[in-house]
Amino acid sequence: MLLSARKLCRSFGNNQVLFDVDLDLQAGEVHALLGENGAGKSTLVKILAGYLRPTSGEVLVDGRQRHYRSSGEAEDDGVVMIHQELALAEQLSVEENIFLGRELRRGLFLDRRAMRQQSRAALAELETHVDPRARVKDLSTSDQQMVEIAKAITRDVRVLIMDEPTATLTENEVKVLFALIDRLRQRAWPFCISPTSCVKSSKSLTV
């Protein structure tokens, strides 16, 4: 298994929201977490992505137990989460957002040419028309999600977690997103979609 959860529990004070949750993710799978509000879906994926620590239980990557102290440590393992509220700086360009906080440099100066080339390559892999030079504020919501996924690609993502990715999309934008997920699934990328998306996959869908 690429990523596993074993008997994960999480409490907030006296309120326990996760009870002995088990989950296995393998490359090329798409998983959808479904449940009512308050069922613990977002709590589970935030634990997997390093935003929360479990009260008990364990997370394993490649069979090794991991104790993430931050989302950055999870990203180092290739586990990346895209939140429902996209974390993009709208006044900056696409390429500036993709490398925000980890800019490429040549000596003392930003290597804008390299960042543009790598941004263009990541967006091309997603088969999207987004221009790396475009301002994020001028993009549609679905294109902004593509930028978030491009950010993940440049981080060598192995597991991509998306929190309610269809919540703010139109019907056509949802179709675009599902087509993208299926293309990446065929390239053996594991996805964990939370919490209420229904992802159609010809190969694997675990609910």
PASEBA-1860 file (N, C-alpha, C; in nm, 3 decimals):
! residues 207
1> MLLSARKL> 0.083/-0.120/0.000/0.000/0.000/0.000/0.087/0.125/0.000 ~ 0.047/0.221/-0.081/0.120/0.347/-0.083/0.093/0.427/0.044 ~ -0.036/0.441/0.080/-0.074/0.514/0.200/-0.181/0.435/0.274 ~ -0.164/0.419/0.404/-0.260/0.343/0.484/-0.290/0.416/0.614 ~ -0.411/0.399/0.662/-0.450/0.444/0.795/-0.492/0.321/0.874 ~ -0.451/0.313/0.998/-0.484/0.199/1.082/-0.541/0.247/1.216 ~ -0.669/0.215/1.237/-0.738/0.243/1.364/-0.722/0.389/1.407 ~ -0.741/0.479/1.313/-0.728/0.621/1.345/-0.846/0.668/1.429
9> CRSFGNNQ> -0.814/0.735/1.537/-0.915/0.800/1.623/-0.874/0.946/1.641 ~ -0.976/1.031/1.654/-0.949/1.172/1.680/-1.061/1.230/1.763 ~ -1.022/1.298/1.869/-1.118/1.365/1.957/-1.084/1.512/1.967 ~ -1.190/1.594/1.978/-1.175/1.735/2.007/-1.240/1.757/2.144 ~ -1.157/1.763/2.247/-1.211/1.767/2.383/-1.280/1.636/2.414 ~ -1.405/1.643/2.455/-1.483/1.523/2.486/-1.559/1.469/2.365 ~ -1.543/1.535/2.251/-1.617/1.495/2.131/-1.528/1.412/2.039 ~ -1.554/1.283/2.029/-1.477/1.196/1.941/-1.544/1.192/1.804
17> VLFDVDLD> -1.465/1.223/1.699/-1.522/1.230/1.564/-1.473/1.118/1.473 ~ -1.362/1.054/1.507/-1.314/0.938/1.432/-1.302/0.819/1.525 ~ -1.348/0.703/1.476/-1.348/0.582/1.557/-1.282/0.468/1.478 ~ -1.155/0.440/1.507/-1.085/0.323/1.450/-1.100/0.313/1.298 ~ -1.063/0.420/1.228/-1.077/0.424/1.082/-0.958/0.355/1.016 ~ -0.987/0.266/0.921/-0.886/0.201/0.837/-0.905/0.247/0.693 ~ -0.796/0.270/0.622/-0.804/0.313/0.482/-0.676/0.271/0.412 ~ -0.688/0.220/0.290/-0.572/0.183/0.209/-0.581/0.251/0.073
25> LQAGEVHA> -0.471/0.310/0.028/-0.463/0.372/-0.104/-0.349/0.309/-0.183 ~ -0.381/0.269/-0.306/-0.280/0.219/-0.397/-0.274/0.309/-0.520 ~ -0.162/0.306/-0.590/-0.145/0.388/-0.710/-0.252/0.352/-0.813 ~ -0.307/0.456/-0.876/-0.406/0.435/-0.980/-0.549/0.425/-0.932 ~ -0.572/0.448/-0.803/-0.707/0.439/-0.747/-0.766/0.577/-0.725 ~ -0.899/0.581/-0.727/-0.973/0.702/-0.688/-1.067/0.662/-0.576 ~ -1.058/0.729/-0.464/-1.143/0.701/-0.348/-1.231/0.822/-0.321 ~ -1.357/0.798/-0.292/-1.448/0.905/-0.252/-1.497/0.879/-0.110
33> LLGENGAG> -1.485/0.978/-0.024/-1.533/0.967/0.113/-1.670/1.033/0.120 ~ -1.771/0.955/0.155/-1.909/1.005/0.156/-1.965/0.995/0.297 ~ -2.043/1.095/0.337/-2.105/1.091/0.468/-2.172/1.222/0.503 ~ -2.247/1.221/0.609/-2.317/1.341/0.654/-2.219/1.442/0.713 ~ -2.266/1.566/0.726/-2.186/1.667/0.795/-2.154/1.621/0.937 ~ -2.028/1.637/0.975/-1.987/1.596/1.108/-1.945/1.451/1.118 ~ -1.943/1.380/1.005/-1.905/1.239/1.009/-1.755/1.218/1.027 ~ -1.675/1.323/1.007/-1.531/1.311/1.028/-1.449/1.301/0.900
41> KSTLVKIL> -1.511/1.326/0.786/-1.441/1.310/0.658/-1.324/1.407/0.647 ~ -1.350/1.535/0.671/-1.243/1.634/0.661/-1.137/1.611/0.768 ~ -1.178/1.569/0.885/-1.081/1.539/0.990/-0.987/1.428/0.946 ~ -1.041/1.324/0.884/-0.959/1.212/0.838/-0.855/1.258/0.737 ~ -0.898/1.332/0.634/-0.802/1.370/0.530/-0.701/1.471/0.583 ~ -0.740/1.553/0.680/-0.644/1.647/0.737/-0.537/1.573/0.818 ~ -0.573/1.460/0.878/-0.473/1.378/0.946/-0.378/1.316/0.844 ~ -0.434/1.263/0.735/-0.350/1.201/0.632/-0.253/1.302/0.572
49> AGYLRPTS> -0.296/1.429/0.562/-0.214/1.533/0.499/-0.130/1.612/0.598 ~ -0.131/1.574/0.725/-0.043/1.636/0.823/-0.094/1.762/0.888 ~ -0.221/1.800/0.864/-0.276/1.921/0.925/-0.324/1.896/1.068 ~ -0.359/1.772/1.099/-0.400/1.732/1.233/-0.324/1.606/1.272 ~ -0.310/1.586/1.403/-0.249/1.461/1.452/-0.359/1.375/1.512 ~ -0.353/1.244/1.491/-0.456/1.156/1.548/-0.442/1.144/1.699 ~ -0.555/1.121/1.764/-0.551/1.092/1.907/-0.487/0.956/1.931 ~ -0.517/0.862/1.841/-0.453/0.730/1.844/-0.461/0.671/1.704
57> GEVLVDGR> -0.391/0.562/1.683/-0.383/0.501/1.552/-0.259/0.547/1.479 ~ -0.244/0.504/1.354/-0.122/0.535/1.282/-0.147/0.556/1.132 ~ -0.058/0.634/1.071/-0.055/0.656/0.927/0.074/0.594/0.875 ~ 0.063/0.518/0.767/0.179/0.454/0.708/0.194/0.495/0.562 ~ 0.317/0.524/0.521/0.349/0.553/0.382/0.455/0.452/0.339 ~ 0.424/0.379/0.232/0.512/0.271/0.187/0.542/0.173/0.300 ~ 0.443/0.151/0.386/0.456/0.055/0.494/0.530/0.106/0.616 ~ 0.575/0.230/0.612/0.648/0.288/0.726/0.560/0.384/0.803
65> QRHYRSSG> 0.561/0.372/0.936/0.478/0.458/1.018/0.530/0.601/1.012 ~ 0.436/0.696/0.997/0.471/0.836/0.989/0.399/0.914/1.098 ~ 0.471/1.009/1.158/0.413/1.098/1.260/0.431/1.241/1.211 ~ 0.340/1.287/1.128/0.355/1.420/1.069/0.330/1.529/1.173 ~ 0.421/1.622/1.178/0.406/1.738/1.266/0.354/1.859/1.190 ~ 0.349/1.847/1.058/0.300/1.959/0.976/0.264/1.904/0.838 ~ 0.190/1.987/0.763/0.157/1.949/0.626/0.282/1.945/0.538 ~ 0.382/2.025/0.573/0.506/2.024/0.497/0.575/1.889/0.501
73> EAEDDGVV> 0.570/1.823/0.616/0.631/1.690/0.627/0.555/1.589/0.542 ~ 0.422/1.601/0.539/0.343/1.512/0.453/0.375/1.537/0.306 ~ 0.390/1.664/0.269/0.423/1.696/0.130/0.559/1.640/0.091 ~ 0.651/1.634/0.187/0.781/1.573/0.159/0.766/1.425/0.122 ~ 0.660/1.362/0.170/0.630/1.223/0.136/0.542/1.212/0.011 ~ 0.507/1.328/-0.047/0.424/1.328/-0.167/0.276/1.327/-0.140 ~ 0.233/1.355/-0.016/0.091/1.360/0.019/0.050/1.507/0.024 ~ -0.030/1.549/-0.073/-0.065/1.691/-0.089/-0.216/1.706/-0.085
81> MIHQELAL> -0.262/1.807/-0.012/-0.405/1.833/0.000/-0.442/1.967/-0.063 ~ -0.548/1.967/-0.143/-0.605/2.090/-0.198/-0.735/2.118/-0.123 ~ -0.740/2.230/-0.055/-0.855/2.263/0.029/-0.970/2.317/-0.056 ~ -1.089/2.309/0.002/-1.207/2.363/-0.067/-1.188/2.511/-0.096 ~ -1.135/2.585/0.002/-1.102/2.726/-0.019/-0.960/2.730/-0.075 ~ -0.947/2.754/-0.206/-0.819/2.745/-0.272/-0.720/2.845/-0.214 ~ -0.597/2.799/-0.190/-0.495/2.882/-0.128/-0.408/2.947/-0.235 ~ -0.468/3.039/-0.311/-0.397/3.107/-0.417/-0.395/3.257/-0.391
89> AEQLSVEE> -0.285/3.319/-0.432/-0.273/3.465/-0.423/-0.326/3.522/-0.554 ~ -0.447/3.578/-0.551/-0.516/3.615/-0.674/-0.447/3.724/-0.753 ~ -0.370/3.810/-0.689/-0.305/3.920/-0.759/-0.176/3.876/-0.829 ~ -0.129/3.755/-0.798/-0.006/3.705/-0.859/-0.038/3.623/-0.983 ~ 0.063/3.599/-1.062/0.046/3.518/-1.183/0.037/3.370/-1.147 ~ -0.002/3.290/-1.245/-0.009/3.145/-1.225/0.127/3.090/-1.186 ~ 0.230/3.125/-1.259/0.364/3.071/-1.231/0.413/3.116/-1.094 ~ 0.382/3.240/-1.054/0.423/3.287/-0.922/0.351/3.209/-0.813
97> NIFLGREL> 0.225/3.173/-0.834/0.152/3.092/-0.737/0.208/2.951/-0.729 ~ 0.242/2.892/-0.841/0.291/2.754/-0.841/0.418/2.742/-0.758 ~ 0.503/2.844/-0.761/0.630/2.838/-0.688/0.634/2.929/-0.566 ~ 0.516/2.974/-0.522/0.511/3.065/-0.407/0.569/2.997/-0.282 ~ 0.667/3.061/-0.222/0.731/3.008/-0.103/0.844/2.912/-0.129 ~ 0.864/2.874/-0.253/0.975/2.784/-0.290/1.027/2.825/-0.429 ~ 1.048/2.953/-0.443/1.089/3.009/-0.570/1.225/2.955/-0.615 ~ 1.240/2.939/-0.745/1.368/2.898/-0.801/1.456/3.021/-0.817
105> RRGLFLDR> 1.583/3.004/-0.787/1.675/3.119/-0.792/1.799/3.085/-0.874 ~ 1.854/3.190/-0.930/1.984/3.182/-0.994/2.071/3.285/-0.926 ~ 2.151/3.240/-0.833/2.228/3.332/-0.751/2.134/3.407/-0.658 ~ 2.140/3.540/-0.660/2.057/3.622/-0.574/1.922/3.656/-0.636 ~ 1.903/3.617/-0.761/1.785/3.660/-0.834/1.691/3.543/-0.863 ~ 1.562/3.576/-0.876/1.464/3.474/-0.913/1.491/3.425/-1.055 ~ 1.481/3.294/-1.073/1.498/3.236/-1.207/1.358/3.225/-1.269 ~ 1.308/3.336/-1.317/1.172/3.340/-1.369/1.156/3.254/-1.494
113> RAMRQQSR> 1.260/3.245/-1.572/1.253/3.163/-1.693/1.232/3.016/-1.657 ~ 1.307/2.966/-1.558/1.293/2.826/-1.517/1.156/2.801/-1.456 ~ 1.107/2.895/-1.375/0.975/2.878/-1.314/0.865/2.876/-1.420 ~ 0.881/2.961/-1.523/0.780/2.963/-1.630/0.784/2.832/-1.709 ~ 0.903/2.783/-1.738/0.916/2.658/-1.813/0.857/2.541/-1.737 ~ 0.887/2.533/-1.606/0.835/2.422/-1.527/0.685/2.435/-1.506 ~ 0.635/2.557/-1.491/0.491/2.579/-1.480/0.420/2.537/-1.607 ~ 0.476/2.576/-1.721/0.416/2.541/-1.850/0.414/2.389/-1.868
121> AALAELET> 0.521/2.322/-1.826/0.528/2.176/-1.839/0.424/2.108/-1.750 ~ 0.407/2.158/-1.627/0.309/2.099/-1.536/0.167/2.120/-1.589 ~ 0.138/2.238/-1.640/0.005/2.267/-1.694/-0.021/2.185/-1.821 ~ 0.084/2.165/-1.901/0.069/2.082/-2.022/0.038/1.938/-1.985 ~ 0.097/1.889/-1.876/0.068/1.753/-1.832/-0.078/1.738/-1.793 ~ -0.137/1.846/-1.745/-0.279/1.844/-1.708/-0.369/1.870/-1.827 ~ -0.309/1.894/-1.943/-0.384/1.920/-2.067/-0.481/2.037/-2.049 ~ -0.431/2.142/-1.986/-0.511/2.262/-1.965/-0.454/2.378/-2.046
129> HVDPRARV> -0.539/2.473/-2.080/-0.500/2.586/-2.163/-0.449/2.704/-2.080 ~ -0.439/2.691/-1.949/-0.403/2.803/-1.861/-0.264/2.855/-1.897 ~ -0.254/2.987/-1.909/-0.128/3.054/-1.939/-0.052/3.081/-1.809 ~ 0.074/3.037/-1.797/0.150/3.063/-1.674/0.161/3.210/-1.639 ~ 0.147/3.299/-1.738/0.162/3.443/-1.713/0.031/3.509/-1.669 ~ -0.079/3.436/-1.678/-0.211/3.494/-1.645/-0.222/3.521/-1.495 ~ -0.301/3.624/-1.460/-0.329/3.653/-1.321/-0.436/3.556/-1.271 ~ -0.415/3.502/-1.153/-0.509/3.404/-1.099/-0.649/3.463/-1.086
137> KDLSTSDQ> -0.659/3.592/-1.054/-0.791/3.655/-1.036/-0.874/3.654/-1.164 ~ -0.808/3.636/-1.279/-0.879/3.637/-1.406/-0.921/3.497/-1.452 ~ -0.892/3.395/-1.372/-0.922/3.257/-1.409/-1.056/3.212/-1.353 ~ -1.119/3.116/-1.420/-1.239/3.053/-1.366/-1.201/2.965/-1.246 ~ -1.302/2.926/-1.169/-1.276/2.841/-1.052/-1.212/2.709/-1.093 ~ -1.259/2.649/-1.202/-1.202/2.522/-1.246/-1.056/2.539/-1.288 ~ -1.024/2.650/-1.355/-0.885/2.674/-1.393/-0.798/2.701/-1.271 ~ -0.854/2.766/-1.170/-0.778/2.785/-1.046/-0.747/2.652/-0.980
145> QMVEIAKA> -0.840/2.557/-0.989/-0.812/2.423/-0.936/-0.699/2.357/-1.014 ~ -0.695/2.380/-1.145/-0.585/2.326/-1.226/-0.451/2.382/-1.177 ~ -0.450/2.509/-1.139/-0.328/2.570/-1.088/-0.286/2.502/-0.958 ~ -0.384/2.475/-0.870/-0.353/2.406/-0.745/-0.294/2.267/-0.773 ~ -0.351/2.197/-0.871/-0.300/2.064/-0.904/-0.160/2.075/-0.967 ~ -0.139/2.178/-1.048/-0.006/2.200/-1.105/0.097/2.224/-0.994 ~ 0.057/2.298/-0.891/0.146/2.317/-0.776/0.184/2.183/-0.716 ~ 0.085/2.092/-0.706/0.111/1.961/-0.649/0.207/1.881/-0.735
153> ITRDVRVL> 0.190/1.888/-0.868/0.278/1.814/-0.959/0.423/1.856/-0.940 ~ 0.447/1.985/-0.925/0.584/2.032/-0.909/0.642/1.996/-0.773 ~ 0.557/1.944/-0.684/0.604/1.895/-0.554/0.622/1.743/-0.554 ~ 0.620/1.680/-0.671/0.633/1.534/-0.681/0.524/1.463/-0.601 ~ 0.399/1.503/-0.624/0.287/1.446/-0.548/0.271/1.298/-0.581 ~ 0.237/1.221/-0.478/0.207/1.079/-0.494/0.062/1.050/-0.457 ~ 0.009/1.124/-0.361/-0.131/1.114/-0.322/-0.188/1.254/-0.320 ~ -0.293/1.276/-0.397/-0.356/1.408/-0.404/-0.493/1.401/-0.339
161> IMDEPTAT> -0.511/1.481/-0.233/-0.636/1.485/-0.159/-0.707/1.616/-0.193 ~ -0.833/1.606/-0.234/-0.910/1.725/-0.270/-1.034/1.732/-0.182 ~ -1.049/1.842/-0.110/-1.160/1.858/-0.017/-1.277/1.927/-0.088 ~ -1.386/1.852/-0.111/-1.506/1.903/-0.178/-1.473/1.978/-0.307 ~ -1.407/1.913/-0.402/-1.360/1.985/-0.521/-1.470/2.034/-0.613 ~ -1.590/1.976/-0.604/-1.697/2.016/-0.696/-1.795/2.116/-0.634 ~ -1.770/2.157/-0.510/-1.867/2.237/-0.436/-1.901/2.368/-0.506 ~ -1.803/2.431/-0.570/-1.826/2.563/-0.630/-1.819/2.559/-0.782
169> LTENEVKV> -1.823/2.440/-0.842/-1.808/2.427/-0.986/-1.943/2.417/-1.056 ~ -1.947/2.463/-1.180/-2.063/2.442/-1.264/-2.064/2.298/-1.314 ~ -2.176/2.259/-1.376/-2.186/2.122/-1.427/-2.076/2.092/-1.529 ~ -2.049/2.187/-1.617/-1.945/2.166/-1.717/-1.807/2.160/-1.653 ~ -1.783/2.245/-1.554/-1.653/2.244/-1.485/-1.632/2.113/-1.410 ~ -1.739/2.056/-1.357/-1.730/1.926/-1.290/-1.685/1.819/-1.390 ~ -1.740/1.823/-1.510/-1.702/1.726/-1.614/-1.554/1.740/-1.648 ~ -1.506/1.864/-1.656/-1.365/1.889/-1.684/-1.277/1.831/-1.573
177> LFALIDRL> -1.318/1.854/-1.448/-1.241/1.804/-1.335/-1.238/1.652/-1.334 ~ -1.353/1.587/-1.358/-1.357/1.441/-1.357/-1.272/1.383/-1.469 ~ -1.273/1.449/-1.586/-1.190/1.403/-1.696/-1.042/1.412/-1.660 ~ -1.004/1.520/-1.591/-0.866/1.536/-1.547/-0.828/1.427/-1.448 ~ -0.916/1.402/-1.351/-0.887/1.298/-1.251/-0.868/1.163/-1.318 ~ -0.950/1.133/-1.419/-0.937/1.004/-1.486/-0.806/0.995/-1.564 ~ -0.763/1.107/-1.626/-0.634/1.105/-1.696/-0.519/1.079/-1.600 ~ -0.523/1.145/-1.484/-0.416/1.125/-1.386/-0.423/0.986/-1.324
185> RQRAWPFC> -0.544/0.933/-1.307/-0.558/0.797/-1.254/-0.491/0.697/-1.347 ~ -0.507/0.717/-1.478/-0.446/0.627/-1.574/-0.294/0.634/-1.571 ~ -0.241/0.742/-1.513/-0.096/0.754/-1.496/-0.052/0.703/-1.359 ~ -0.143/0.627/-1.294/-0.113/0.564/-1.164/-0.097/0.664/-1.052 ~ -0.177/0.772/-1.056/-0.182/0.865/-0.944/-0.297/0.826/-0.853 ~ -0.273/0.810/-0.722/-0.384/0.786/-0.630/-0.450/0.916/-0.590 ~ -0.582/0.913/-0.579/-0.659/1.030/-0.537/-0.744/0.994/-0.416 ~ -0.760/1.087/-0.326/-0.859/1.072/-0.220/-0.946/1.196/-0.225
193> ISPTSCVK> -1.071/1.180/-0.264/-1.162/1.292/-0.284/-1.258/1.299/-0.166 ~ -1.265/1.413/-0.100/-1.347/1.424/0.019/-1.424/1.556/0.016 ~ -1.549/1.558/0.069/-1.617/1.442/0.123/-1.734/1.395/0.039 ~ -1.790/1.477/-0.052/-1.917/1.438/-0.111/-1.912/1.424/-0.262 ~ -1.792/1.417/-0.319/-1.783/1.404/-0.463/-1.808/1.260/-0.505 ~ -1.870/1.242/-0.621/-1.890/1.109/-0.678/-1.802/1.100/-0.801 ~ -1.695/1.022/-0.794/-1.596/1.018/-0.901/-1.613/0.890/-0.980 ~ -1.640/0.902/-1.109/-1.656/0.786/-1.193/-1.519/0.741/-1.243
201> SSKSLTV> -1.489/0.613/-1.226/-1.361/0.559/-1.269/-1.382/0.422/-1.326 ~ -1.325/0.397/-1.442/-1.341/0.267/-1.506/-1.258/0.160/-1.437 ~ -1.164/0.199/-1.353/-1.073/0.102/-1.295/-1.102/0.076/-1.148 ~ -1.118/0.181/-1.070/-1.132/0.161/-0.926/-1.206/0.276/-0.863 ~ -1.304/0.244/-0.783/-1.371/0.343/-0.701/-1.403/0.279/-0.568 ~ -1.346/0.330/-0.463/-1.371/0.277/-0.330/-1.442/0.383/-0.249 ~ -1.554/0.348/-0.189/-1.631/0.442/-0.108/-1.629/0.393/0.037
END
